[in-house]
Amino acid sequence: MSIVPEQLERHTLVWLTAAGWHAAIGAARSEHKTALQLWESQDWPLVARRLDADASDDEVCLGLPLPPDDAGIKVRIALRAHMANVCRVAPALPLREAAAVCAGVAALQDDAGGLPLRVFGSVAMQALTGLRYVTARSDVDVLFAPSSRRQLEDGVALLARHDERLALDGEIVFPGGAAVSWKEWRMAMAHPAKVLVKDLRSVRLADTASLLATLKAA
């Protein structure tokens, strides 16, 4: 299957070919090689991140977040790969596939109904690898991609309810990949203001009306 750059929004899960891993490990700093070799041996995915300013059109920028060490320090390995060395991709992990990580995530899933919720960050990485990422200080990073304004309102209300007992962070992803912190969006709805938008290529400010215009009315 041919992979095209448009499939690689931020937080997309990315698997490399053997040639891709060989190149990534060869270019890595010495202290990162063991982790990359483990990821290759287990066929675990990397995560698409915002493109570096000097990335070429045939490159994807990736990250490998390692579990926190005994001191709670998190190491994030940044790397790049040529598109030809990407063998498959998948969207961020569906919330239901991370429900076993903690009771709070399971409760959110039970209450979500048909809302399109996914997770990234510590909860997703623990569900994907079985390694211990989640600590008492961990947030649950949620991706919510509404298709309509009604769905957006319902989703933000759901997250607000569960945020009272579960440390929820994360983003609303609008059509086209524009992502906004759901908490910042909620504040901007109560007190009109521009919001910080992130996508694969940039970080910018945008007004909420322009983002709402990308959604169906109902």
Contacts in CASP RR format, 6 or more apart in sequence:
PFRMAT RR
TARGET T0000
AUTHOR 0000-0000-0000
METHOD contacts of the structure
MODEL  1
MSIVPEQLERHTLVWLTAAGWHAAIGAARSEHKTALQLWESQDWPLVARR
LDADASDDEVCLGLPLPPDDAGIKVRIALRAHMANVCRVAPALPLREAAA
VCAGVAALQDDAGGLPLRVFGSVAMQALTGLRYVTARSDVDVLFAPSSRR
QLEDGVALLARHDERLALDGEIVFPGGAAVSWKEWRMAMAHPAKVLVKDL
RSVRLADTASLLATLKAA
1 88 0 8 1.000
3 83 0 8 1.000
3 86 0 8 1.000
3 87 0 8 1.000
3 88 0 8 1.000
3 89 0 8 1.000
4 83 0 8 1.000
5 57 0 8 1.000
5 60 0 8 1.000
5 83 0 8 1.000
7 89 0 8 1.000
8 14 0 8 1.000
8 48 0 8 1.000
8 60 0 8 1.000
8 86 0 8 1.000
8 89 0 8 1.000
8 200 0 8 1.000
9 48 0 8 1.000
9 173 0 8 1.000
9 176 0 8 1.000
9 177 0 8 1.000
9 199 0 8 1.000
9 200 0 8 1.000
10 48 0 8 1.000
10 49 0 8 1.000
10 50 0 8 1.000
10 177 0 8 1.000
10 179 0 8 1.000
10 198 0 8 1.000
10 199 0 8 1.000
10 200 0 8 1.000
11 47 0 8 1.000
11 48 0 8 1.000
11 91 0 8 1.000
11 92 0 8 1.000
11 118 0 8 1.000
11 120 0 8 1.000
11 143 0 8 1.000
12 47 0 8 1.000
12 48 0 8 1.000
12 89 0 8 1.000
12 90 0 8 1.000
12 91 0 8 1.000
12 92 0 8 1.000
13 45 0 8 1.000
13 46 0 8 1.000
13 47 0 8 1.000
13 48 0 8 1.000
13 89 0 8 1.000
13 90 0 8 1.000
13 91 0 8 1.000
13 92 0 8 1.000
13 93 0 8 1.000
13 128 0 8 1.000
14 45 0 8 1.000
14 46 0 8 1.000
14 47 0 8 1.000
14 48 0 8 1.000
14 60 0 8 1.000
14 62 0 8 1.000
14 81 0 8 1.000
14 86 0 8 1.000
14 88 0 8 1.000
14 89 0 8 1.000
15 43 0 8 1.000
15 45 0 8 1.000
15 46 0 8 1.000
15 86 0 8 1.000
15 87 0 8 1.000
15 88 0 8 1.000
15 89 0 8 1.000
16 24 0 8 1.000
16 40 0 8 1.000
16 46 0 8 1.000
16 81 0 8 1.000
16 85 0 8 1.000
16 86 0 8 1.000
16 87 0 8 1.000
17 85 0 8 1.000
17 86 0 8 1.000
17 87 0 8 1.000
18 40 0 8 1.000
19 85 0 8 1.000
20 81 0 8 1.000
20 82 0 8 1.000
20 85 0 8 1.000
21 36 0 8 1.000
21 39 0 8 1.000
21 40 0 8 1.000
23 81 0 8 1.000
23 82 0 8 1.000
23 85 0 8 1.000
24 36 0 8 1.000
24 79 0 8 1.000
24 81 0 8 1.000
25 33 0 8 1.000
25 36 0 8 1.000
25 37 0 8 1.000
25 40 0 8 1.000
26 33 0 8 1.000
27 79 0 8 1.000
28 36 0 8 1.000
28 77 0 8 1.000
28 79 0 8 1.000
32 75 0 8 1.000
32 77 0 8 1.000
35 64 0 8 1.000
35 66 0 8 1.000
35 77 0 8 1.000
36 64 0 8 1.000
36 77 0 8 1.000
36 79 0 8 1.000
38 44 0 8 1.000
39 46 0 8 1.000
39 64 0 8 1.000
42 129 0 8 1.000
44 128 0 8 1.000
44 129 0 8 1.000
45 90 0 8 1.000
45 128 0 8 1.000
46 62 0 8 1.000
46 63 0 8 1.000
46 64 0 8 1.000
46 79 0 8 1.000
46 81 0 8 1.000
47 62 0 8 1.000
47 63 0 8 1.000
47 64 0 8 1.000
47 65 0 8 1.000
47 120 0 8 1.000
48 60 0 8 1.000
48 61 0 8 1.000
48 62 0 8 1.000
48 63 0 8 1.000
48 89 0 8 1.000
48 200 0 8 1.000
49 61 0 8 1.000
49 62 0 8 1.000
49 63 0 8 1.000
49 78 0 8 1.000
50 61 0 8 1.000
50 198 0 8 1.000
50 199 0 8 1.000
50 200 0 8 1.000
50 201 0 8 1.000
50 202 0 8 1.000
50 203 0 8 1.000
51 59 0 8 1.000
51 60 0 8 1.000
51 61 0 8 1.000
51 200 0 8 1.000
51 201 0 8 1.000
52 61 0 8 1.000
52 80 0 8 1.000
55 61 0 8 1.000
55 80 0 8 1.000
58 82 0 8 1.000
58 83 0 8 1.000
58 84 0 8 1.000
59 80 0 8 1.000
59 81 0 8 1.000
59 82 0 8 1.000
59 83 0 8 1.000
60 80 0 8 1.000
60 81 0 8 1.000
60 82 0 8 1.000
60 83 0 8 1.000
60 86 0 8 1.000
61 78 0 8 1.000
61 79 0 8 1.000
61 80 0 8 1.000
62 78 0 8 1.000
62 79 0 8 1.000
62 80 0 8 1.000
62 81 0 8 1.000
63 76 0 8 1.000
63 77 0 8 1.000
63 78 0 8 1.000
63 79 0 8 1.000
64 76 0 8 1.000
64 77 0 8 1.000
64 79 0 8 1.000
65 74 0 8 1.000
65 75 0 8 1.000
65 76 0 8 1.000
65 77 0 8 1.000
65 121 0 8 1.000
65 122 0 8 1.000
65 125 0 8 1.000
65 133 0 8 1.000
66 74 0 8 1.000
66 75 0 8 1.000
66 76 0 8 1.000
66 77 0 8 1.000
67 74 0 8 1.000
67 125 0 8 1.000
67 131 0 8 1.000
67 132 0 8 1.000
67 133 0 8 1.000
68 74 0 8 1.000
68 133 0 8 1.000
68 135 0 8 1.000
69 75 0 8 1.000
72 135 0 8 1.000
91 118 0 8 1.000
92 118 0 8 1.000
92 119 0 8 1.000
92 120 0 8 1.000
92 124 0 8 1.000
92 143 0 8 1.000
93 118 0 8 1.000
93 119 0 8 1.000
93 120 0 8 1.000
93 124 0 8 1.000
93 127 0 8 1.000
93 128 0 8 1.000
94 117 0 8 1.000
94 118 0 8 1.000
94 119 0 8 1.000
95 105 0 8 1.000
95 108 0 8 1.000
95 109 0 8 1.000
95 112 0 8 1.000
95 117 0 8 1.000
95 118 0 8 1.000
95 119 0 8 1.000
95 142 0 8 1.000
96 109 0 8 1.000
97 127 0 8 1.000
98 105 0 8 1.000
98 119 0 8 1.000
98 123 0 8 1.000
98 124 0 8 1.000
98 126 0 8 1.000
98 127 0 8 1.000
99 105 0 8 1.000
99 106 0 8 1.000
99 109 0 8 1.000
100 106 0 8 1.000
100 127 0 8 1.000
101 123 0 8 1.000
101 126 0 8 1.000
101 127 0 8 1.000
101 134 0 8 1.000
102 123 0 8 1.000
102 134 0 8 1.000
102 140 0 8 1.000
104 140 0 8 1.000
104 162 0 8 1.000
104 165 0 8 1.000
104 166 0 8 1.000
105 119 0 8 1.000
105 123 0 8 1.000
105 140 0 8 1.000
105 166 0 8 1.000
107 162 0 8 1.000
107 166 0 8 1.000
108 117 0 8 1.000
108 140 0 8 1.000
108 142 0 8 1.000
108 158 0 8 1.000
108 162 0 8 1.000
108 166 0 8 1.000
108 168 0 8 1.000
109 117 0 8 1.000
111 158 0 8 1.000
111 161 0 8 1.000
111 162 0 8 1.000
112 158 0 8 1.000
115 144 0 8 1.000
115 146 0 8 1.000
115 151 0 8 1.000
115 154 0 8 1.000
115 155 0 8 1.000
115 158 0 8 1.000
116 144 0 8 1.000
116 145 0 8 1.000
116 146 0 8 1.000
116 147 0 8 1.000
116 151 0 8 1.000
117 142 0 8 1.000
117 143 0 8 1.000
117 144 0 8 1.000
118 124 0 8 1.000
118 142 0 8 1.000
118 143 0 8 1.000
118 144 0 8 1.000
118 145 0 8 1.000
119 127 0 8 1.000
119 140 0 8 1.000
119 141 0 8 1.000
119 142 0 8 1.000
119 143 0 8 1.000
120 141 0 8 1.000
120 143 0 8 1.000
120 170 0 8 1.000
121 133 0 8 1.000
121 141 0 8 1.000
122 133 0 8 1.000
122 134 0 8 1.000
122 135 0 8 1.000
122 138 0 8 1.000
122 139 0 8 1.000
122 141 0 8 1.000
123 133 0 8 1.000
123 134 0 8 1.000
123 138 0 8 1.000
123 140 0 8 1.000
123 141 0 8 1.000
124 141 0 8 1.000
125 131 0 8 1.000
125 133 0 8 1.000
126 132 0 8 1.000
126 133 0 8 1.000
126 134 0 8 1.000
138 167 0 8 1.000
139 167 0 8 1.000
139 168 0 8 1.000
139 169 0 8 1.000
139 170 0 8 1.000
140 166 0 8 1.000
140 167 0 8 1.000
140 168 0 8 1.000
140 169 0 8 1.000
141 169 0 8 1.000
141 170 0 8 1.000
142 159 0 8 1.000
142 168 0 8 1.000
142 169 0 8 1.000
142 170 0 8 1.000
142 171 0 8 1.000
142 182 0 8 1.000
143 170 0 8 1.000
143 171 0 8 1.000
143 173 0 8 1.000
143 179 0 8 1.000
144 155 0 8 1.000
144 156 0 8 1.000
144 159 0 8 1.000
144 170 0 8 1.000
144 171 0 8 1.000
144 172 0 8 1.000
144 173 0 8 1.000
144 182 0 8 1.000
145 172 0 8 1.000
145 173 0 8 1.000
145 174 0 8 1.000
146 152 0 8 1.000
146 155 0 8 1.000
146 172 0 8 1.000
146 174 0 8 1.000
146 215 0 8 1.000
147 175 0 8 1.000
147 215 0 8 1.000
147 216 0 8 1.000
148 215 0 8 1.000
148 216 0 8 1.000
148 217 0 8 1.000
148 218 0 8 1.000
149 212 0 8 1.000
149 215 0 8 1.000
149 216 0 8 1.000
149 217 0 8 1.000
149 218 0 8 1.000
150 218 0 8 1.000
151 215 0 8 1.000
152 172 0 8 1.000
152 212 0 8 1.000
152 215 0 8 1.000
156 172 0 8 1.000
156 182 0 8 1.000
156 185 0 8 1.000
156 186 0 8 1.000
156 189 0 8 1.000
159 168 0 8 1.000
159 182 0 8 1.000
160 186 0 8 1.000
162 168 0 8 1.000
163 183 0 8 1.000
168 182 0 8 1.000
169 181 0 8 1.000
169 183 0 8 1.000
170 181 0 8 1.000
170 182 0 8 1.000
170 183 0 8 1.000
171 179 0 8 1.000
171 180 0 8 1.000
171 181 0 8 1.000
171 182 0 8 1.000
171 198 0 8 1.000
172 179 0 8 1.000
172 180 0 8 1.000
172 181 0 8 1.000
172 182 0 8 1.000
172 185 0 8 1.000
173 179 0 8 1.000
174 180 0 8 1.000
174 211 0 8 1.000
174 214 0 8 1.000
174 215 0 8 1.000
175 214 0 8 1.000
175 215 0 8 1.000
176 199 0 8 1.000
176 214 0 8 1.000
177 199 0 8 1.000
177 200 0 8 1.000
178 197 0 8 1.000
178 198 0 8 1.000
178 199 0 8 1.000
178 206 0 8 1.000
178 211 0 8 1.000
178 214 0 8 1.000
179 197 0 8 1.000
179 198 0 8 1.000
179 199 0 8 1.000
180 195 0 8 1.000
180 196 0 8 1.000
180 197 0 8 1.000
180 198 0 8 1.000
180 211 0 8 1.000
181 195 0 8 1.000
181 196 0 8 1.000
184 195 0 8 1.000
184 196 0 8 1.000
185 195 0 8 1.000
185 208 0 8 1.000
187 193 0 8 1.000
188 194 0 8 1.000
188 195 0 8 1.000
188 208 0 8 1.000
189 208 0 8 1.000
192 208 0 8 1.000
194 205 0 8 1.000
194 206 0 8 1.000
194 207 0 8 1.000
194 208 0 8 1.000
195 205 0 8 1.000
195 206 0 8 1.000
195 207 0 8 1.000
195 208 0 8 1.000
195 211 0 8 1.000
196 203 0 8 1.000
196 204 0 8 1.000
196 205 0 8 1.000
197 203 0 8 1.000
197 204 0 8 1.000
197 205 0 8 1.000
197 206 0 8 1.000
197 211 0 8 1.000
END
